Amino acid sequence: MKISAWLSGAAMAALGLTGSATTGFAAAGDECVKILGYEWSGEKQSMDPADMHSGDDAYHTFAVYNRLVDIDDNFNVLPELATEWSVSEDGLTWTFKLREGVKFHSGKDFSSADVVWSFKRLLDEKTGSGARAVLEFLDADGISAPDATTVVFKTKNPVVELPVLITNKFTNIVPDGATGETLKLKADGTGPFMQEQFTPNAPVRILRKNPNYWNAGHPKSECLRITVAQEAVAAVSAIKAGQVDLMLNVDPSVISTLKDDPSVKLLETAASNSMTVSAWIDTPPFDNPKVREAMKLVVDRQAMVDTVLLGFGEPGADNPVPVGSPASYVKEAPKQDIEKAKALLAEAGYKDGLSFDLYTAEGVPGMVLMAQVYAEMAKAAGMNINVIVTPAESFWDDVWLKKPLVTSAWSMRPPGEGLATAYTQTAKWKETHWERPDYDALLLKANTTVDAAERTKLFQETGKMLATEGGLVLPMFVHQVLALRAGCDGYTPRAQNFNLNFEDLSCK
């Protein structure tokens, strides 16, 4: 299989792959821990947490900034800039006590005013952040700072999972008054690393240790050198040659080449990225619900996991909630049913089958192969899918959200966030053109229901509506595999692939 690649001459040099894969190289940041990413935001790369376009922006954002709180893979809330939190008896007021003695990289003291500004900024439509779609339960007028170390969130309805829901990828804290115009190119965070070298679309980013970091003894590394490669063989060659220390995603097609290599340790997450085929429901032939149902029925989900991910994943059920979650509306993934798919197409007026284009790119490892396997499975039902492979470096800018049928991928999120990110009316990335007021109302009700059992039931109803009526085909969740060079330790991968923590990472 030919994999689309972003690997310019500059990037080749950044990885030390000019001439041969084992050629040594000297470049800015060569003394740093070398991290190799796989997603690419190109010209849209930004240091502004509110303006993240892909996982690529997370590589530096989560090293430079901190959030109010963090979460683990089970969505348990962990302290970060907030050390403790509590909720009022009526569930309408959350109070967070902040860590003292924290400074921004500029030298400014961190206080509650920075938290208030950061969240109000995210809720402001003028900011244009994807955060608005997943923070709808917040009331901008209800966010206040009673004193320098206290932040209060007052909501119109109880939001029992508020600490979890405010840990989305946009909610890193910026200084009071900071604007996107400034933050795009110059970060000012409280995190373990400080921006040293960053230019949008450049092949190398360098982050330097924050000597005044609040978490004593951290970070363990003096600096990070971040590059991106979307060509699987080149990426593997780099880590085998010792020119990369941490590879953030190993393409399943090349896992076998690293599996028994003593110079590399493989790390695996639980359900992480979802991989999708997403159709505009307002565009023929996908505007016909019978066609959409047929598109879901042609998938043999376990076979796709085995073929595309070589078993490093699990089947999905056409919504962002994994089947194993209590919030899933089904307890096992839908089965392939070619005969029913054929019948639905005939009822929709396509008794002789139909043809359409599916756009894809190696935006994340395995996405092209998923599209090809999906097209092959769909043939049996009379769907002739023309898979159009586009350049990975321009896919998210020029193809995704611009073509009526595309492949896509989303990081794992808690149900209340995952069901909102691309599917509410205020969502920034409406990749299926799904806009349903009744869906939004049901999700908001779920996010503001105090009773746990009732809340779970409402999440199930929301997921079922999206899965059965929407334009989302979500056949599988990826168990992301990372590679760590021997001599390096202290890195624990998270299921939320944007939630990167390099504080304990060090290499000899």
RODO-538950 format. One record per residue (C-alpha): residue in three letters; x, y, z. Coordinates in steps of 0.5 Angstrom, whole numbers, padded with zeros to 4 digits, always signed. Layout:
BEGIN
ALAXYZ;...
END
This chain:
BEGIN
MET+0000+0000+0000;LYS+0003+0007-0002;ILE+0002+0011+0004;SER+0001+0019+0003;ALA+0006+0023+0006;TRP+0009+0029+0009;LEU+0016+0029+0009;SER+0019+0035+0005;GLY+0027+0036+0005;ALA+0027+0041+0011;ALA+0023+0035+0015;MET+0028+0030+0012;ALA+0033+0034+0015;ALA+0030+0035+0021;LEU+0029+0027+0022;GLY+0036+0026+0020;LEU+0034+0022+0014;THR+0038+0025+0008;GLY+0042+0021+0005;SER+0041+0014+0009;ALA+0036+0013+0015;THR+0042+0012+0019;THR+0046+0018+0018;GLY+0048+0023+0024;PHE+0046+0030+0024;ALA+0047+0036+0028;ALA+0041+0041+0028;ALA+0038+0046+0033;GLY+0036+0042+0039;ASP+0040+0036+0037;GLU+0041+0036+0045;CYS+0034+0035+0047;VAL+0029+0029+0047;LYS+0026+0028+0040;ILE+0019+0027+0040;LEU+0016+0025+0033;GLY+0009+0027+0032;TYR+0004+0024+0026;GLU-0002+0030+0025;TRP+0000+0036+0022;SER-0004+0043+0022;GLY+0001+0046+0017;GLU+0000+0054+0016;LYS-0005+0054+0022;GLN-0001+0051+0027;SER-0002+0056+0033;MET+0001+0057+0040;ASP-0006+0059+0042;PRO-0010+0054+0046;ALA-0016+0056+0044;ASP-0014+0055+0037;MET-0012+0048+0036;HIS-0014+0045+0029;SER-0011+0038+0030;GLY-0007+0034+0035;ASP-0001+0037+0032;ASP-0002+0043+0036;ALA-0003+0039+0042;TYR+0005+0037+0042;HIS+0007+0044+0044;THR+0001+0047+0047;PHE+0000+0041+0053;ALA+0008+0042+0054;VAL+0007+0050+0055;TYR+0001+0050+0059;ASN-0003+0047+0064;ARG-0011+0046+0065;LEU-0015+0048+0072;VAL-0015+0040+0073;ASP-0013+0034+0069;ILE-0017+0027+0068;ASP-0014+0020+0067;ASP-0016+0015+0062;ASN-0022+0013+0067;PHE-0024+0020+0067;ASN-0022+0021+0074;VAL-0021+0028+0076;LEU-0014+0030+0078;PRO-0011+0037+0081;GLU-0007+0041+0076;LEU-0007+0049+0077;ALA-0013+0047+0082;THR-0012+0043+0088;GLU-0019+0042+0091;TRP-0026+0043+0088;SER-0033+0043+0091;VAL-0040+0043+0089;SER-0046+0046+0093;GLU-0052+0042+0095;ASP-0056+0044+0089;GLY-0051+0043+0084;LEU-0051+0050+0081;THR-0044+0052+0084;TRP-0037+0049+0083;THR-0032+0053+0087;PHE-0024+0051+0085;LYS-0019+0053+0090;LEU-0012+0055+0086;ARG-0005+0053+0087;GLU-0001+0059+0090;GLY+0006+0061+0088;VAL+0005+0059+0080;LYS+0008+0064+0075;PHE+0007+0065+0068;HIS+0013+0064+0063;SER+0013+0072+0062;GLY+0014+0072+0070;LYS+0007+0074+0071;ASP+0004+0071+0078;PHE-0002+0066+0076;SER-0009+0068+0079;SER-0016+0067+0079;ALA-0017+0073+0074;ASP-0013+0068+0069;VAL-0018+0063+0070;VAL-0024+0067+0069;TRP-0021+0071+0063;SER-0019+0064+0060;PHE-0026+0061+0060;LYS-0030+0067+0058;ARG-0025+0068+0052;LEU-0027+0061+0050;LEU-0035+0062+0051;ASP-0034+0068+0047;GLU-0037+0067+0039;LYS-0031+0072+0037;THR-0026+0068+0039;GLY-0028+0062+0034;SER-0026+0056+0039;GLY-0028+0049+0038;ALA-0029+0050+0046;ARG-0036+0053+0045;ALA-0039+0047+0043;VAL-0037+0043+0049;LEU-0038+0048+0054;GLU-0045+0050+0053;PHE-0047+0048+0060;LEU-0043+0054+0062;ASP-0046+0061+0063;ALA-0040+0066+0062;ASP-0044+0071+0067;GLY-0043+0066+0072;ILE-0036+0065+0072;SER-0033+0069+0078;ALA-0026+0070+0082;PRO-0028+0072+0089;ASP-0021+0073+0091;ALA-0014+0071+0088;THR-0014+0064+0089;THR-0021+0062+0088;VAL-0026+0061+0082;VAL-0033+0060+0082;PHE-0037+0057+0076;LYS-0045+0058+0077;THR-0049+0054+0072;LYS-0057+0055+0071;ASN-0057+0048+0071;PRO-0054+0043+0076;VAL-0047+0040+0072;VAL-0045+0034+0076;GLU-0039+0032+0071;LEU-0037+0040+0071;PRO-0030+0038+0073;VAL-0029+0033+0067;LEU-0032+0037+0062;ILE-0028+0043+0063;THR-0022+0038+0061;ASN-0023+0039+0054;LYS-0017+0040+0050;PHE-0018+0048+0049;THR-0018+0049+0057;ASN-0011+0051+0058;ILE-0010+0057+0062;VAL-0008+0063+0059;PRO-0006+0070+0062;ASP-0012+0075+0064;GLY-0012+0080+0057;ALA-0008+0075+0053;THR-0011+0075+0046;GLY-0011+0070+0040;GLU-0007+0075+0036;THR-0001+0075+0041;LEU-0002+0068+0043;LYS-0002+0065+0036;LEU+0006+0066+0035;LYS+0008+0067+0042;ALA+0006+0063+0048;ASP+0005+0065+0055;GLY+0003+0059+0060;THR+0005+0056+0067;GLY+0007+0049+0064;PRO+0014+0045+0065;PHE+0017+0048+0058;MET+0017+0055+0055;GLN+0017+0056+0048;GLU+0024+0057+0045;GLN+0023+0056+0037;PHE+0016+0056+0034;THR+0014+0058+0027;PRO+0008+0056+0024;ASN+0009+0050+0018;ALA+0016+0050+0020;PRO+0019+0043+0021;VAL+0022+0044+0028;ARG+0019+0046+0034;ILE+0024+0047+0041;LEU+0021+0048+0048;ARG+0026+0049+0053;LYS+0025+0047+0061;ASN+0021+0052+0065;PRO+0026+0053+0071;ASN+0021+0056+0075;TYR+0016+0050+0074;TRP+0011+0050+0080;ASN+0012+0042+0080;ALA+0018+0041+0084;GLY+0024+0037+0080;HIS+0020+0037+0074;PRO+0021+0037+0068;LYS+0026+0032+0068;SER+0029+0034+0061;GLU+0032+0040+0059;CYS+0029+0041+0052;LEU+0024+0038+0047;ARG+0025+0038+0040;ILE+0019+0036+0036;THR+0018+0034+0029;VAL+0013+0031+0025;ALA+0013+0025+0020;GLN+0007+0022+0016;GLU+0010+0017+0013;ALA+0011+0010+0017;VAL+0017+0007+0014;ALA+0021+0014+0015;ALA+0018+0014+0022;VAL+0020+0007+0024;SER+0027+0008+0021;ALA+0028+0015+0025;ILE+0027+0011+0032;LYS+0031+0005+0030;ALA+0037+0009+0028;GLY+0036+0013+0035;GLN+0034+0020+0032;VAL+0028+0020+0035;ASP+0026+0018+0042;LEU+0019+0018+0043;MET+0014+0016+0037;LEU+0007+0018+0039;ASN+0004+0014+0034;VAL+0006+0008+0030;ASP+0002+0006+0024;PRO-0001-0001+0025;SER+0003-0003+0018;VAL+0010-0003+0021;ILE+0009-0005+0028;SER+0012-0012+0027;THR+0018-0008+0025;LEU+0019-0006+0032;LYS+0016-0011+0036;ASP+0022-0015+0037;ASP+0027-0009+0037;PRO+0031-0009+0043;SER+0032-0002+0042;VAL+0025+0000+0042;LYS+0019-0001+0047;LEU+0012-0001+0045;LEU+0007+0003+0049;GLU-0001+0001+0048;THR-0007+0005+0050;ALA-0014+0003+0051;ALA-0019+0006+0047;SER-0016+0012+0044;ASN-0018+0015+0037;SER-0024+0013+0034;MET-0024+0013+0026;THR-0030+0015+0022;VAL-0033+0015+0015;SER-0037+0022+0015;ALA-0042+0024+0011;TRP-0046+0030+0010;ILE-0053+0028+0011;ASP-0056+0034+0007;THR-0053+0032+0001;PRO-0055+0026-0004;PRO-0055+0021-0004;PHE-0053+0021+0004;ASP-0059+0025+0005;ASN-0063+0019+0005;PRO-0063+0016+0011;LYS-0064+0009+0008;VAL-0057+0010+0004;ARG-0054+0012+0011;GLU-0057+0006+0015;ALA-0054+0001+0009;MET-0047+0005+0009;LYS-0047+0002+0017;LEU-0049-0005+0015;VAL-0044-0006+0010;VAL-0038-0006+0015;ASP-0035-0012+0019;ARG-0033-0008+0024;GLN-0028-0014+0028;ALA-0025-0016+0021;MET-0024-0008+0020;VAL-0020-0008+0027;ASP-0016-0014+0025;THR-0015-0012+0018;VAL-0013-0005+0019;LEU-0011-0004+0026;LEU-0008-0012+0026;GLY-0012-0013+0033;PHE-0010-0006+0036;GLY-0017-0003+0037;GLU-0024-0005+0038;PRO-0031-0005+0034;GLY-0035+0002+0035;ALA-0042+0003+0034;ASP-0043+0009+0030;ASN-0042+0014+0036;PRO-0037+0017+0040;VAL-0038+0013+0046;PRO-0034+0006+0046;VAL-0039+0000+0047;GLY-0035-0002+0053;SER-0038+0004+0057;PRO-0044+0004+0061;ALA-0046+0010+0057;SER-0046+0006+0050;TYR-0053+0005+0048;VAL-0051-0002+0045;LYS-0047-0007+0049;GLU-0044-0010+0043;ALA-0042-0007+0036;PRO-0047-0008+0030;LYS-0046-0014+0026;GLN-0045-0014+0018;ASP-0052-0015+0014;ILE-0051-0014+0007;GLU-0057-0017+0005;LYS-0061-0012+0009;ALA-0056-0006+0006;LYS-0058-0009-0001;ALA-0066-0008+0001;LEU-0065-0001+0004;LEU-0061+0001-0002;ALA-0067-0002-0007;GLU-0072+0002-0003;ALA-0068+0008-0003;GLY-0068+0008-0011;TYR-0062+0005-0012;LYS-0064-0003-0014;ASP-0058-0003-0019;GLY-0053+0000-0013;LEU-0050+0007-0013;SER-0043+0010-0014;PHE-0040+0016-0010;ASP-0033+0018-0008;LEU-0030+0018-0001;TYR-0024+0022+0000;THR-0018+0020+0005;ALA-0011+0021+0007;GLU-0006+0019+0012;GLY-0008+0024+0017;VAL-0007+0019+0022;PRO-0004+0012+0021;GLY-0009+0007+0018;MET-0014+0012+0015;VAL-0013+0010+0008;LEU-0013+0003+0009;MET-0019+0004+0013;ALA-0022+0007+0007;GLN-0020+0002+0002;VAL-0022-0004+0007;TYR-0029+0000+0007;ALA-0030+0000+0000;GLU-0028-0007-0001;MET-0034-0009+0004;ALA-0039-0004+0001;LYS-0038-0008-0006;ALA-0042-0014-0004;ALA-0048-0009-0003;GLY-0048-0006-0009;MET-0044+0001-0007;ASN-0038+0003-0012;ILE-0034+0007-0007;ASN-0028+0011-0011;VAL-0023+0012-0006;ILE-0019+0018-0007;VAL-0013+0019-0003;THR-0010+0026-0002;PRO-0004+0029+0001;ALA-0004+0028+0008;GLU-0001+0035+0009;SER-0007+0039+0006;PHE-0012+0034+0008;TRP-0015+0037+0014;ASP-0015+0044+0011;ASP-0017+0043+0004;VAL-0021+0036+0004;TRP-0024+0035+0011;LEU-0030+0039+0012;LYS-0030+0041+0004;LYS-0032+0034+0001;PRO-0039+0031+0003;LEU-0036+0024+0005;VAL-0029+0024+0008;THR-0025+0019+0013;SER-0024+0023+0020;ALA-0021+0021+0027;TRP-0023+0024+0034;SER-0019+0023+0040;MET-0023+0019+0046;ARG-0027+0024+0050;PRO-0032+0023+0056;PRO-0039+0022+0053;GLY-0042+0029+0055;GLU-0036+0032+0051;GLY-0035+0027+0045;LEU-0043+0027+0043;ALA-0042+0035+0043;THR-0035+0036+0039;ALA-0038+0035+0032;TYR-0045+0034+0033;THR-0049+0040+0036;GLN-0051+0046+0033;THR-0046+0050+0036;ALA-0040+0045+0034;LYS-0034+0048+0030;TRP-0033+0042+0026;LYS-0040+0040+0023;GLU-0037+0034+0019;THR-0043+0031+0018;HIS-0048+0037+0017;TRP-0052+0034+0023;GLU-0056+0040+0026;ARG-0062+0037+0031;PRO-0065+0042+0036;ASP-0068+0036+0039;TYR-0061+0032+0040;ASP-0058+0038+0043;ALA-0063+0039+0048;LEU-0063+0031+0050;LEU-0055+0032+0051;LEU-0056+0038+0055;LYS-0061+0035+0059;ALA-0056+0029+0060;ASN-0050+0034+0062;THR-0054+0037+0067;THR-0058+0031+0070;VAL-0055+0030+0077;ASP-0058+0023+0078;ALA-0052+0018+0075;ALA-0057+0013+0073;GLU-0061+0017+0069;ARG-0056+0021+0066;THR-0053+0015+0063;LYS-0059+0013+0060;LEU-0060+0020+0057;PHE-0053+0019+0054;GLN-0055+0012+0051;GLU-0061+0016+0048;THR-0057+0021+0045;GLY-0052+0016+0042;LYS-0057+0012+0039;MET-0060+0018+0036;LEU-0054+0020+0033;ALA-0052+0013+0031;THR-0058+0011+0028;GLU-0060+0017+0024;GLY-0054+0021+0023;GLY-0048+0021+0018;LEU-0043+0018+0022;VAL-0040+0011+0021;LEU-0035+0010+0026;PRO-0033+0002+0025;MET-0027+0002+0031;PHE-0023+0005+0036;VAL-0016+0005+0036;HIS-0011+0002+0041;GLN-0006+0007+0040;VAL+0001+0004+0040;LEU+0007+0009+0041;ALA+0015+0007+0041;LEU+0020+0009+0046;ARG+0027+0009+0045;ALA+0031+0005+0050;GLY+0035+0009+0055;CYS+0028+0013+0055;ASP+0023+0013+0061;GLY+0018+0016+0065;TYR+0013+0017+0059;THR+0006+0014+0060;PRO+0001+0015+0054;ARG-0006+0017+0055;ALA-0012+0015+0051;GLN-0014+0022+0050;ASN-0008+0023+0045;PHE-0008+0030+0045;ASN-0007+0030+0053;LEU+0000+0029+0053;ASN+0005+0030+0059;PHE+0012+0030+0058;GLU+0014+0032+0065;ASP+0017+0026+0067;LEU+0020+0024+0060;SER+0028+0023+0060;CYS+0033+0020+0056;LYS+0040+0018+0057;
END
